[in-house]
Amino acid sequence: MTAPPVTPDGRYIVVRGRLWRRANPHLPEAERQRLVDDLMAARRAVRYDPAARARVHAAKVALGERGPVWWTDGAPDQNRRMARNTDYADWYAGLDHT
């Protein structure tokens, strides 16, 4: 399996043409790993525990994948938008989509 493309500024990955916000790269590794572990445990529990969805959301917010953006330059959040319809359109058009 090939890793998804990452935007030049490192803010998003592209999956099936759609931008998805990446985790905050400024999180200390131990904290990031703890949050990922929490996220994965909550995802596994969603089938059995209705409260697990809230834990998934909380972990994603803490990682920076949801909620307020983690960058500070004022650039808008383009999460979940089709890459071809964003500021990354030219970059995305230049990728090999095979």
C-alpha positions in Angstrom: 0.0 0.0 0.0 1.3 3.4 -0.9 1.1 6.3 1.5 -1.3 9.0 0.4 0.1 12.3 -1.1 0.8 15.0 1.5 0.2 18.6 0.5 3.5 20.7 0.2 2.7 22.5 3.5 2.1 19.2 5.3 -1.4 20.1 6.4 -3.4 17.5 4.5 -3.3 14.1 2.9 -5.3 13.4 -0.2 -7.5 10.3 -0.3 -9.6 9.7 -3.4 -9.2 13.3 -4.4 -10.3 14.7 -1.0 -8.2 16.7 1.5 -8.1 15.3 5.0 -6.4 17.3 7.8 -3.2 15.7 9.2 -2.4 15.6 12.9 -0.5 18.5 14.4 3.2 17.8 13.7 4.1 19.9 16.8 2.6 17.4 19.3 5.3 15.6 21.3 5.7 12.1 20.1 4.6 10.4 23.3 1.4 12.5 23.4 0.7 11.9 19.8 1.1 8.1 20.3 -1.2 8.2 23.3 -3.9 10.0 21.4 -3.6 7.6 18.4 -3.9 4.7 20.8 -7.0 6.3 22.3 -8.4 6.9 18.9 -7.9 3.4 17.7 -9.4 2.0 20.9 -12.5 4.2 20.5 -12.9 3.2 16.9 -12.9 -0.4 17.8 -15.5 0.2 20.5 -17.9 2.1 18.3 -19.8 -1.1 17.4 -20.5 -1.8 21.1 -20.4 1.4 23.0 -22.5 4.4 21.9 -20.2 6.8 23.9 -17.2 5.7 21.8 -18.1 8.1 19.0 -17.6 11.0 21.4 -14.2 9.6 22.3 -13.3 9.3 18.6 -14.2 12.9 18.1 -12.3 14.0 21.2 -9.1 12.2 20.1 -9.3 13.7 16.6 -9.7 17.2 18.1 -6.8 16.6 20.4 -4.7 15.4 17.5 -5.6 18.5 15.4 -7.5 16.6 12.7 -10.8 18.3 13.7 -11.7 21.4 15.5 -9.5 24.5 15.4 -6.6 24.4 12.9 -3.1 23.8 14.3 -1.4 26.2 12.0 -1.0 29.9 12.8 -0.7 31.7 9.5 -4.4 32.4 9.1 -4.8 30.1 6.2 -8.4 28.7 6.0 -9.2 25.1 6.7 -9.9 23.2 3.5 -10.5 19.8 5.3 -12.8 17.4 3.5 -12.9 19.5 0.3 -12.0 18.1 -3.1 -8.4 19.0 -3.8 -9.2 20.2 -7.3 -11.5 22.8 -5.8 -9.0 24.3 -3.3 -5.8 26.3 -3.2 -4.0 23.0 -3.8 -5.6 22.5 -7.2 -2.5 23.1 -9.3 -0.3 21.0 -7.0 -2.9 18.2 -7.1 -3.2 18.4 -11.0 0.5 17.7 -11.2 0.3 14.5 -9.3 0.3 11.1 -10.9 -3.2 9.8 -10.3 -2.7 6.2 -11.4 
